[in-house]
Structure formats: structure tokens, C-alpha cells
Amino acid sequence: MKKRKHLKEIALVFLKLGSFAFGGPAAHVAMMEQEIVQKRKWIDRQHFLDLMGATNLIPGPNSTEMTMHCGHERGGVLGLFIAGISFIFPAVLITGILAWLYVSYGSLPDVAPLIVGIKPAVLAVIAGAIYKLGKKALKSVELGILGALVVIVSILPNTNEVFVLLGAGLLGAFYFYTKNSMKTEKMNLIPFLLVQAPAVFTTKALTSTIFWKFLKVGLILYGSGYVLFAYLDAELVETGLLSRQELMDAIAVGQFTPGPVLSTATFIGFQLGGVWGALAATVGIFLPSFLFVLLLNPLIPRMRKSKFLSGFLDSVNIAAVGIMLAVLFNMGQESVGNWQTAAIAGFGIFFTFGPIKLNAMWIIAGGALLGYIGHLLHLI
């Protein structure tokens, strides 16, 4: 009975998060930290940081994979799948409806006024998470210096975040290991587990093709929605399955719907093969993430027990917070361009750090409302 109650709680929490998760991975992680660590106390902040740091090193949508980790901590393997599916579901549902409208009428609804208000409001949510996670991750002067270097490097154009995280992790691990003059540890090699995904869809050859193309992308995808654009351009546009304009419209839908930008796959799948195509693309692109997290989650506590890998985790954690800070800087430049958007950002900051604190979802909803009102009054 208790386990069933936990699974129901996991489903409800991540459905709620998935319905309001605007602003990209940094904002999603910030909302999770507030909901899972601060409010519900499913895990402590240190373990949340460890999960976040390690997750940044594997392919796939990192914020979605973090929901799976949190679900696993609360409800085991079944909790992992329930959390991931619940978080993805609102985005997939909304994207599927928009795909149907797009295919039927050839246009998308104008949601720009809402997004203009959401973006500056989200800045405060991210800043709140950086402050709390940063305090936990900043364990020494050396880690502070490492984090500052990561921020500087991450702000530079064309920076590969995965290389930055790996570089910071290895540099920190060797430094702290040498500093503490630890005895040599025996490192166990973890064998690779080869997972063969079943061919689920046999209704049409096209549906099977959609599934395998998106499965391949899900297995190797690192980075932002722009990286996804490059992968899908090569897989779909250059092979003649989709026009570039249709791909750009699909990416736009992924950007302004809540949840992971990979819900773009649902939109494209519907364009290519209707409902079955949407289902095939969605399962294909998200399935690797479930498998990666299933393999990674039990290893993280063991990494923390290893003296060498503990230094690696600490360094990756401060680097992950540094990357969030760089994302905040870049998003601020993009989303705050006049006094109106600055005022919305101020609204978010007041209710994040001020005497009256609101849940991140109310701040995002308030930003959307202010953006819409500003549009009606021709202020934005």
C-alpha cells in the first residue's frame, strides 16, 4: 500500500512539473530541486547534485533523465519509468495536438506573447537553484576556482559542455587525489551492457523507419535543441523525408511547449506517419534515456564511496552549477532587452528571494500572464 502511494505521488508530482516546465533544462532542474529536495525531501541536496553531475555526462535530455533518477529514489525501477513518462506526457500531448493542427491547417498558434513573459520570469527560478546548489557544491577554495573557470569557458561561443564537465571532473579528481595522498585504489571495470531494442512497430515500414531513426538520435544526442536540429537535419531533411521549413516549425514547437525539447520528435513523427508515427518517434528518442538512467543510477552511490571518484563527482558538480550560471547569463542577454521584460524578471526575483516566496510554477504562470497583458497593452 505504501509503495503504491509513493508511485501515485511520483506520477502526480512529475505530471505537474511536466505541465509547467518551461525555460529549458536549467529551469527544469531548478523546479525539480525546489519540489523534490526542498519541499518533499525525497533526497538530500548532495545526492541531487551527484545525480545532476553524473547525468550531464550521458547522452539524452538531462532534465528528463533527472526526473527518472528522482523517481527511482522514491519508487525504485517502477518509479523511474513512472516519473519519466509522467514528465514527458504533457509535452507529448500538447505537441501531438499542435502537430494535428499543423497538418490539418498548415499553421501554428501565436504563443509569442506568453513566451516573452515566461523567459525573464524563469531567470529567477534558475538563479534560486544556482544559489542553493552552489552553496552545497562549493566545498573548498579549489572547487570555487574550478567553478569560476567553468563559467568563463562556458560563456565562450561553441563550447562543448560535455568536454567541459569531463575536463573539470578529471582535473579535480587528480588534484584532490594527489593532494590528499590517498593509497592507490583498485578500480573495477564496469562491463558494457548491450541492450537490443525490440522492433515494436510493424504496422508500416515507414513507422519502423521513424522508430529506428529517432532511436539512433536518442542514443547519441548530447547538447541543446540546436544540436537536435543538426541531427534531425541530417537524418530527415537530407534524406528527403522532411523539408527544412517543416523541421524548423517542429523545433519551434519543442521550444515553446513545456517539458523536454525532445517532444519535437512527437511533432515530426505525426507529420511523417500520423498517430503511429508520433508514437514511434517519441518512444524511439526517449527509450535510450530510460536505459541509460537504469544503468547509471545504482553506480552513483558507489562512485561517492570511492576516494578518487568522489573528487571527480565534486568537481563535476561544481562544473554543472557553473554551466547553469553561464546558461543564466546567456538567457538573461536574450530575454531581457527592455524595461518591460526587466520588470517581469524583477517580479520573478522578488518572489524567489524576497520575503514572500512563491512556487516556481506560480512564477512562470505569472510571467506568462504579464507577457500577455503587456502584449494586449502594446507594451511588449
N, C-alpha and C positions, 0 to 999 in steps of 0.2 A: 504493500500500500504506500509506504514512504517513497519507494523508488518510482512508482507511478506518479506520485505527486511531484517529485523532482522533474520528471520528464515533461509533465504538463507545464510546470513553471518555466522550464527551458524553452519550450515551444512558444509560450506567451511572451516571454522576455525578448526573444530574438525576432518574433513577428513584429513586435512594437519597434525594436531597433531598426529592422529592415524597412519599415514604413517611413521612418524619418531620417534615414542615413544619407543625407546629402553632404556634399563637400569633399568627397574623395576619401582615400584610405586613412589619412591622418585624422580627419574628422570622425570617421567610423571608430577608430581605435580610441579616440578621446571619449566618445559616447560610451563605449564598452567599459573603459576604465571607471567612468562615473557610475555606471549601472551595476557592473559585476564586482568591482573591487570596493568602491566607496559605499555604495548603497546596500548591496546584498551580501558583500563579504564572502563570496564563494571561494576566492583565492586571495592571498595577500599580494601587496604591490610588487614585492621582489619576484615572486613567481610569475606574475603577469609580465614583468619586464623580461624575464628569462624566455618566456613563451614568445614575446614580441621580437626579441633579438634573434632567436633561432628561426622564427618563421620568415623573417626578412631574407634568409639565406636559401630558401627553397622556392621553386617556381610556383606560379599561380597568384591569385588575388589575395594579398597578405591579410587584409582586414577580414575577408570571408574565412580564411584559414584560422584567424584568431577566434572567430565565433565557434569554430569547431573545437579548438583547444579548450575554450571555456566550457562548452557543452560536455566535453569529455571529463573535465574536472568535477563537474556536478553530477553527471549521469552515466559515466562510462562510455563504452563504444556506441551504444544506442543514443546516448546524449549527444555525442559528437555528430552523428548523422541528423538528429532532430534539430540541433542548433544550426547547422549549416543550411539545411533545407528550409527551415523557418526564416532565416535571414535572407536567403535568396528569393523566396517565394513572392513577396510583394513586388520586387523589381521585375521578376519574370512575368507576373500577372499584368502589371501596368504596361510593360514593354510589349507583351503579346497583344493587348488591346490596341496600343498605338500602331503596331505592325498591321493589324487588321484594318484600321482606319487609313493607314498609308497606302496599303494595297488597294483598298476599295475606292478611296477618294484622291489619292496622289498628293496629300499634303499632311503637315503635322500641326497640332495646336500651338498657339503662341503662348509660351510659358516664360518668355524672356523677363517680364517684369518681376515674376516671383524669384527667378534665379538671381537677378540683380540684387534683391534684398537678402537672399539666403547666403550668398557668398561672403559679404562682410560680417554677417552675424556669426557664421561658422568660425571665423578667425578667433573669436573669443573662446569658443569651445576648445579649439586646438591649443590655444595658449594656456588654458586651465590645465589640460592634461600634461603639457610640457612642464609646467611648474611642479606638478605633483610627482610625475615620473622622474623628472630631472633631480629633484631632491633625493629620491631614493637611489638613483643611478650614480650620483656624484659622491663617491666614497673616498676619494683622495684627490690631492692636487694633480697627480699624474693623469688621472682619468679626466679631470677638468680640462687639462691641456689637450688631451686626445680629443675630447668632445669639441673643443673650440676649433681644432684643426679640421675636424669632420665638417663642421658648419661652413667654414671658409671654402673647403674643397667642393662641398655640395652646392654652394651658390653659383660656382663657376658653370658656364654652359657645357653641355654634352658630357656631364659627369655620370658614370655608371654607378648607381647606388650599391649594387651587389659587390662590385670590386672595392668600393669604399668600406663597406661593412666587413668584408673578409680581410682587407688590409689592416683595418683598425683592430679587428679581433686578434689576428696573428701577431701584430706588433705588440699589443697589450699583453697577450698571453706569454710571449717570450720574455718581455720586460719583467713582468711580475714573477714569473717562474725563476728567472735569473736573480732578481732582487732578493727573493726570499730563500735562495739557495736550497731549493727543495731536492729531495732524493729523486733519482730517476724512477719514473713510473712505468709500469708495463702497460702498454696501450693495446687494447684488444681491437682487432679489426672487426668491423661490423659488416657481415656479408650483405651483398645487394640482394634484395628480394625482387624477383621479376614477376610482374603482375600482368597477366594476359587479359585484356578487357574483352568481354564477350560481344559478339555481333548481335545486338539486341533487336535491331530494326531490320526486318526483311520485307516489309510491305512493298517498297520500291527500291530499285537500285540507287536512285538519287538520294533517298533518305539515308541509306547506308553510307554513301559517299559523304554526305553532310556530317554524319556522326564521326567518321574517321578523320575528316579534315579538322574538325573542331577538337577532337581528342588530341591530335598531334599538336595543335596550338596550345592546349591546356598543359601538355607535358613539358613544354619548353619555354613558356611565357614568363619573362621577368619584366618588371617595369610598369610604366603607366599606360593609360589608354592610347597614347600616341604610339607606343611600341606595339600594342594590339593592332592599331591601324596598319602598321607596316607588315605585320604577319598576315593579316587578312587580305591586304592588298596583293601580296604575293600568292596566297592560296586561292583567292576568289576572283579578283579583278584580272590578273594576268592570265588566268585560265579560262576567262570568258564567262564565268558563272554569274558575275555581278558587275554592274557598271560602277565607276568610281564615285559618281554622284550618289548612287544608292548606298554605297558603303559610307560615305560622309554623312548622309542622313541617319544611318544606323548608329554611327559613333555619336552623333549629336543626341540621339535618344538616350543612349547609355550615359551620357554626361548629365542630362537634366532629370533623369529618374532617380529615385532613392536606391540605396544599395550598391552592389558592385557594378562597375562599368562593364564587366563581362556579360551583363544581361543583354548587351548588344548582340550576343550570339542568338538569343531568342528572336530578336527582330529580323536578323538576317536569315535564320532558319525558316521563319514564316514566309519571307519573301521567296525563298528558293523552293520550299516544299510544303507550304501550308502548316497545319497544326502538327503533323508528324515531323515535318522538317524542323519546326521550332523546338519540339521536344528532343529530337536527335541532337541538335546543335547545343542545347542547354546542358543535357546530360554529358555530351562529349567534352565540353570545355571545363565543366566543374568536377567531373569524376576524378581526374588526377589529384586535385586538391584534397579530396576526402582520403585518398590512398596515401598521399604524402604525409598528411597530419596523423593518420592512423599509425604510420611507421615512426614518425618523429616524436610524438607525444611521450611515450614511455622512456625515451632516451634522455630527455632534458634533465630530469632529477639526477640521473647518473652522471651527466656532464657537470652538474653543480658539485657533486661529491669529489670529482677529480680535481686535484690542485691545479694542474695545467689548464684543463678545460674550464675551470671556474674563472680563471683570469681571462680566458677567451670570452666567456659569457659576459663578464663585467665590462669588457672593452666593447663588445658588440652592442650591449645595452646602452652605453653612453653614446655610441655612434648612432644608434637608432633614434635616440632623443635628439641628437644633433641634426640628423636628417629631417626630423619633424620640424625643428626650428628653421631650417633652410626652406622647407616647404611653406611654413607660415610666412616667412619673408617674401617669397615669390608670389604667394597668393595675395598677400597684402598689396603688393605693387599692382597686381592685375585687377583686384576687386574694389580697391578704394581709390577712386580717381577724382572725387569732388566732395563738397561738404555734405551732400545728402547721404552718400554711401559711408562717409566718415561718421555721420551721426548714427547710422544703423550699427556700425562697428562699435561705437561708444555705448549704444544700448546693450549690445552683447557683453561688452566688458563689464559694465555696471552690474548686470545680473549674473555674471560669473564670479567676479572678485569683490563685489560690493557687499553691503550689509544684508541685502535681500538677494538670496541665491535661488535661481530657477534651474530646473532640469534642462539639459541640453536640447531636448525636443521642443520645449516651450520657447527657447531662444531662437531656434531655427524657424518654428512656426511664426513667431513674432517678426523675424526678419523678412519672411516671405510676405506677410501682411503689410509691413511698412513699405516694402518694394512695390507692392500692388497699389497701395494708396498713393505713393509717390508718382506712379505711372498715371493714375487717374487725374491727379492734380498737375500733371505735366512738369513735375519737379525732377524726375529721373528719366 
